[in-house]
Amino acid sequence: MKKLIYSFLLVFLLGVSANTVSAATTKDKVEMTTEQKIQLEKITNRVEEIRAMDKSNMSRAEKKELRKELREMKKQARGMGGGIYLSVGAIIIIILLLILIL
């Protein structure tokens, strides 16, 4: 009898959570302004320049600076693009719930 109750409870909770998850992920696409488009184009061009470079003659410090620059540009591009990101805490909670359920 306990297993039957737990099974119904599990099905109910999964049904409710599936609706809220799908409702949360539907997000209107944010239009970028012309300034953001120009900035994104500059970032893209710079990344292509870095990829085309011959890095074999560079010192470690120069390579490190390029990596830093690429990381900063990646952060800027992500900030402009929007999107849905899950925090580490949310992922841990989801995993724990899945472990408890299964």
Backbone as a chain_set.jsonl record, in Angstrom:
{"seq": "MKKLIYSFLLVFLLGVSANTVSAATTKDKVEMTTEQKIQLEKITNRVEEIRAMDKSNMSRAEKKELRKELREMKKQARGMGGGIYLSVGAIIIIILLLILIL", "coords": {"N": [[0.824, -1.191, 0.0], [1.986, 1.19, 0.779], [3.875, 1.586, -1.256], [2.222, 2.006, -3.427], [0.991, 4.434, -2.754], [3.258, 6.093, -2.645], [4.01, 5.896, -5.309], [1.858, 7.126, -6.679], [2.111, 9.675, -5.589], [4.634, 10.383, -6.547], [4.171, 10.409, -9.34], [2.31, 12.473, -9.468], [3.845, 14.671, -8.49], [5.885, 14.792, -10.41], [4.374, 15.365, -12.659], [3.366, 17.913, -12.02], [5.758, 19.362, -11.683], [6.856, 19.197, -14.241], [5.199, 20.826, -15.755], [5.711, 23.354, -14.639], [8.422, 23.658, -15.211], [8.481, 23.696, -18.015], [7.014, 25.994, -18.426], [8.688, 27.88, -17.348], [10.88, 27.89, -19.036], [10.086, 28.956, -21.443], [10.831, 31.746, -23.05], [10.794, 35.053, -24.132], [12.494, 36.132, -27.026], [15.154, 38.3, -26.766], [15.675, 41.349, -28.311], [18.588, 42.662, -29.745], [20.262, 45.76, -29.377], [21.508, 48.241, -31.709], [24.028, 49.08, -30.899], [24.846, 46.953, -29.296], [24.947, 44.955, -31.222], [27.024, 45.896, -32.824], [29.13, 45.825, -30.984], [29.226, 43.056, -30.497], [29.96, 42.182, -33.027], [32.531, 43.29, -33.176], [33.801, 41.807, -31.162], [33.601, 39.237, -32.265], [35.177, 39.556, -34.584], [37.678, 40.063, -33.405], [38.155, 37.655, -32.057], [38.394, 35.931, -34.238], [40.736, 37.013, -35.345], [42.574, 36.333, -33.358], [42.459, 33.555, -33.465], [43.581, 33.158, -35.965], [46.185, 33.839, -35.57], [49.719, 33.095, -35.316], [50.704, 31.213, -32.845], [52.907, 29.875, -31.998], [55.341, 31.187, -31.762], [55.076, 32.816, -29.614], [55.516, 33.974, -26.227], [55.029, 32.493, -22.945], [53.717, 34.311, -21.297], [52.505, 36.06, -23.101], [50.704, 34.316, -24.357], [49.117, 33.723, -22.186], [47.95, 36.223, -21.684], [46.391, 36.447, -24.011], [44.576, 34.351, -23.576], [43.265, 35.349, -21.31], [42.095, 37.634, -22.398], [40.362, 36.433, -24.255], [38.628, 35.067, -22.515], [37.404, 37.233, -21.192], [36.088, 38.452, -23.348], [34.341, 36.414, -23.978], [32.69, 36.373, -21.725], [31.486, 38.895, -22.008], [30.094, 38.53, -24.434], [28.307, 36.493, -23.742], [26.789, 37.85, -21.839], [25.462, 39.708, -23.409], [23.934, 38.111, -25.08], [21.963, 36.895, -23.566], [19.894, 34.251, -22.293], [19.429, 31.057, -20.652], [20.564, 30.041, -17.592], [21.705, 27.603, -15.336], [22.316, 27.486, -11.909], [24.964, 26.174, -9.838], [24.01, 25.236, -7.431], [21.305, 24.749, -8.022], [21.551, 22.667, -9.841], [22.669, 20.7, -8.213], [20.575, 20.288, -6.385], [18.613, 19.264, -8.116], [19.858, 16.897, -8.921], [20.027, 15.57, -6.429], [17.302, 15.241, -5.862], [16.582, 13.533, -7.933], [18.091, 11.293, -7.237], [16.921, 10.632, -4.781], [14.347, 10.029, -5.613], [14.674, 7.877, -7.374]], "CA": [[0.0, 0.0, 0.0], [2.88, 2.341, 0.823], [4.466, 1.774, -2.576], [1.19, 2.571, -4.288], [0.838, 5.85, -2.4], [4.458, 6.778, -3.104], [3.987, 5.945, -6.772], [0.923, 8.18, -7.076], [2.705, 10.947, -5.195], [5.715, 10.636, -7.487], [3.581, 10.775, -10.634], [1.711, 13.791, -9.3], [4.896, 15.675, -8.389], [6.54, 14.917, -11.704], [3.446, 16.056, -13.558], [3.319, 19.328, -11.646], [7.054, 19.997, -11.938], [7.076, 19.281, -15.69], [4.49, 22.001, -16.244], [6.397, 24.573, -14.215], [9.689, 23.756, -15.92], [8.238, 24.117, -19.387], [6.558, 27.374, -18.398], [9.817, 28.739, -17.023], [11.862, 27.948, -20.112], [9.608, 29.744, -22.572], [11.284, 33.11, -22.822], [10.796, 35.843, -25.349], [13.831, 36.444, -27.502], [15.456, 39.708, -26.548], [16.306, 41.98, -29.465], [19.79, 43.416, -29.408], [20.323, 47.102, -29.94], [22.556, 48.37, -32.719], [25.303, 49.157, -30.193], [25.2, 45.598, -28.891], [25.319, 44.224, -32.43], [28.355, 46.371, -33.222], [30.073, 45.277, -30.002], [29.324, 41.623, -30.743], [30.728, 42.034, -34.267], [33.929, 43.56, -32.83], [34.282, 40.644, -30.409], [33.741, 38.141, -33.219], [36.345, 39.832, -35.42], [38.894, 39.907, -32.594], [38.345, 36.221, -31.827], [38.901, 35.376, -35.492], [42.125, 37.434, -35.459], [43.368, 35.542, -32.415], [42.534, 32.188, -33.998], [44.441, 33.149, -37.144], [47.561, 34.144, -35.17], [50.695, 32.024, -35.125], [51.002, 31.279, -31.423], [54.088, 29.079, -31.68], [56.465, 32.074, -31.463], [54.729, 33.664, -28.469], [55.96, 33.521, -24.914], [53.939, 32.03, -22.073], [52.983, 35.475, -20.802], [51.651, 36.552, -24.188], [49.604, 33.363, -24.511], [48.242, 33.899, -21.018], [47.187, 37.441, -21.928], [45.383, 36.136, -25.026], [43.526, 33.556, -22.934], [42.492, 36.265, -20.464], [41.292, 38.467, -23.294], [39.287, 35.603, -24.799], [37.647, 34.829, -21.445], [36.646, 38.467, -20.989], [35.19, 38.627, -24.483], [33.297, 35.392, -23.87], [31.746, 36.86, -20.711], [30.724, 39.996, -22.595], [29.186, 37.989, -25.445], [27.231, 35.794, -23.033], [25.941, 38.853, -21.211], [24.627, 40.334, -24.439], [23.06, 37.137, -25.716], [20.899, 36.398, -22.699], [19.902, 32.804, -22.185], [19.025, 30.461, -19.385], [21.684, 29.394, -16.945], [21.407, 26.944, -14.074], [23.394, 27.611, -10.952], [25.482, 24.903, -9.336], [23.081, 24.81, -6.383], [20.104, 24.193, -8.643], [21.909, 21.369, -10.424], [22.838, 19.763, -7.094], [19.234, 19.965, -5.874], [17.967, 18.398, -9.102], [20.49, 15.57, -8.834], [19.604, 14.953, -5.173], [15.913, 14.827, -6.009], [16.557, 12.349, -8.792], [18.611, 10.17, -6.451], [15.905, 10.246, -3.79], [13.192, 9.45, -6.297], [15.031, 6.59, -7.947]], "C": [[0.87, 1.258, 0.0], [3.475, 2.629, -0.552], [3.467, 2.396, -3.54], [1.017, 4.062, -4.022], [2.046, 6.641, -2.878], [4.492, 6.896, -4.622], [3.054, 7.035, -7.27], [1.481, 9.556, -6.742], [3.822, 11.337, -6.167], [5.181, 11.09, -8.84], [2.977, 12.172, -10.566], [2.784, 14.879, -9.27], [5.631, 15.866, -9.706], [5.656, 15.645, -12.707], [3.387, 17.541, -13.284], [4.628, 20.011, -11.989], [7.322, 20.124, -13.433], [6.373, 20.509, -16.26], [5.206, 23.284, -15.858], [7.728, 24.741, -14.936], [9.47, 24.232, -17.341], [7.748, 25.559, -19.437], [7.723, 28.319, -18.128], [10.793, 28.877, -18.183], [11.37, 28.723, -21.326], [9.912, 31.2, -22.281], [11.29, 33.844, -24.154], [12.231, 36.166, -25.737], [14.05, 37.945, -27.387], [16.18, 40.251, -27.775], [17.509, 42.779, -28.996], [19.723, 44.786, -30.069], [21.455, 47.148, -30.959], [23.934, 48.444, -32.068], [25.771, 47.765, -29.776], [25.626, 44.761, -30.091], [26.716, 44.608, -32.891], [29.411, 45.793, -32.287], [30.289, 43.781, -30.226], [30.133, 41.341, -32.016], [32.215, 42.284, -34.011], [34.548, 42.368, -32.098], [34.531, 39.477, -31.351], [34.969, 38.333, -34.1], [37.65, 39.619, -34.653], [39.189, 38.427, -32.322], [38.9, 35.558, -33.085], [40.369, 35.766, -35.717], [43.028, 36.588, -34.574], [43.519, 34.116, -32.913], [43.502, 32.095, -35.18], [45.912, 33.394, -36.794], [48.416, 32.884, -35.106], [51.19, 32.112, -33.683], [52.27, 30.527, -31.047], [55.287, 29.95, -31.301], [56.211, 32.946, -30.24], [55.279, 33.084, -27.177], [54.748, 33.082, -24.091], [53.072, 33.198, -21.607], [52.027, 36.017, -21.872], [50.459, 35.629, -24.414], [48.603, 33.498, -23.378], [47.367, 35.138, -21.18], [46.087, 37.211, -22.964], [44.233, 35.331, -24.428], [42.641, 34.427, -22.055], [41.55, 37.117, -21.31], [40.112, 37.68, -23.857], [38.217, 35.322, -23.747], [36.777, 36.051, -21.206], [35.643, 38.698, -22.125], [34.047, 37.616, -24.44], [32.242, 35.813, -22.843], [30.867, 37.981, -21.265], [29.693, 39.474, -23.595], [28.03, 37.255, -24.784], [26.269, 36.776, -22.396], [25.0, 39.518, -22.201], [23.577, 39.371, -24.971], [21.889, 36.692, -24.865], [20.993, 34.899, -22.571], [19.503, 32.344, -20.8], [20.217, 29.717, -18.821], [21.217, 28.785, -15.64], [22.597, 27.114, -13.146], [23.827, 26.23, -10.482], [24.545, 24.358, -8.267], [21.824, 24.172, -6.955], [20.387, 22.823, -9.239], [22.057, 20.32, -9.33], [21.484, 19.344, -6.539], [18.504, 19.025, -6.828], [18.536, 16.986, -9.022], [20.062, 14.851, -7.564], [18.156, 14.475, -5.248], [15.801, 13.581, -6.871], [17.069, 11.109, -8.04], [17.587, 9.688, -5.445], [14.71, 9.563, -4.439], [13.506, 8.042, -6.808], [15.664, 5.749, -6.886]], "O": [[0.563, 2.248, -0.664], [3.566, 3.786, -0.963], [3.835, 3.221, -4.376], [0.91, 4.858, -4.955], [1.899, 7.724, -3.446], [4.959, 7.902, -5.155], [3.406, 7.789, -8.178], [1.339, 10.495, -7.525], [3.93, 12.499, -6.557], [5.687, 12.052, -9.418], [3.118, 12.96, -11.501], [2.652, 15.897, -9.949], [5.963, 16.994, -10.073], [6.139, 16.447, -13.506], [3.361, 18.345, -14.215], [4.625, 21.117, -12.528], [7.966, 21.086, -13.851], [6.905, 21.162, -17.157], [5.299, 24.208, -16.667], [8.121, 25.867, -15.241], [10.207, 25.092, -17.823], [8.039, 26.275, -20.395], [7.738, 29.442, -18.632], [11.469, 29.899, -18.293], [12.182, 29.112, -22.165], [9.327, 31.808, -21.385], [11.737, 33.313, -25.17], [13.073, 36.44, -24.882], [13.239, 38.747, -27.849], [17.175, 39.681, -28.223], [17.456, 43.479, -27.985], [19.197, 44.942, -31.17], [22.256, 46.218, -31.06], [24.905, 47.93, -32.621], [26.953, 47.441, -29.89], [26.552, 43.956, -29.995], [27.5, 43.752, -33.3], [30.458, 45.326, -32.735], [31.42, 43.3, -30.151], [30.897, 40.377, -32.071], [33.066, 41.581, -34.557], [35.678, 41.974, -32.382], [35.555, 38.802, -31.25], [35.719, 37.386, -34.338], [38.609, 39.063, -35.189], [40.345, 38.005, -32.356], [39.786, 34.709, -32.996], [41.157, 34.962, -36.216], [44.112, 36.177, -34.988], [44.595, 33.529, -32.797], [44.161, 31.073, -35.37], [46.789, 33.181, -37.631], [47.925, 31.778, -34.879], [51.996, 32.979, -33.346], [52.669, 30.543, -29.882], [56.169, 29.485, -30.579], [57.072, 33.746, -29.872], [55.48, 31.876, -27.048], [53.601, 33.277, -24.492], [51.848, 33.085, -21.533], [50.889, 36.382, -21.578], [49.34, 36.093, -24.636], [47.394, 33.399, -23.585], [46.18, 35.11, -20.854], [44.976, 37.72, -22.814], [43.066, 35.585, -24.726], [41.42, 34.273, -22.047], [40.377, 37.295, -20.983], [38.995, 38.193, -23.929], [37.026, 35.338, -24.057], [35.563, 35.934, -21.036], [34.5, 39.089, -21.889], [32.92, 37.929, -24.823], [31.045, 35.631, -23.066], [29.66, 38.014, -21.023], [28.548, 39.927, -23.602], [26.887, 37.384, -25.223], [25.057, 36.557, -22.413], [23.866, 39.851, -21.858], [22.456, 39.777, -25.277], [20.912, 36.162, -25.393], [22.075, 34.332, -22.728], [19.272, 33.15, -19.899], [20.808, 28.868, -19.488], [20.421, 29.386, -14.918], [23.744, 26.913, -13.545], [23.131, 25.24, -10.707], [24.311, 23.151, -8.203], [21.336, 23.17, -6.432], [19.555, 21.92, -9.152], [21.621, 19.18, -9.496], [21.271, 18.166, -6.252], [17.843, 18.086, -6.383], [17.795, 16.003, -9.051], [19.763, 13.658, -7.601], [17.833, 13.402, -4.738], [15.018, 12.679, -6.573], [16.531, 10.013, -8.199], [17.399, 8.485, -5.269], [14.134, 8.632, -3.876], [12.687, 7.131, -6.683], [16.048, 4.609, -7.148]]}, "num_chains": 1, "name": "protein.A"}
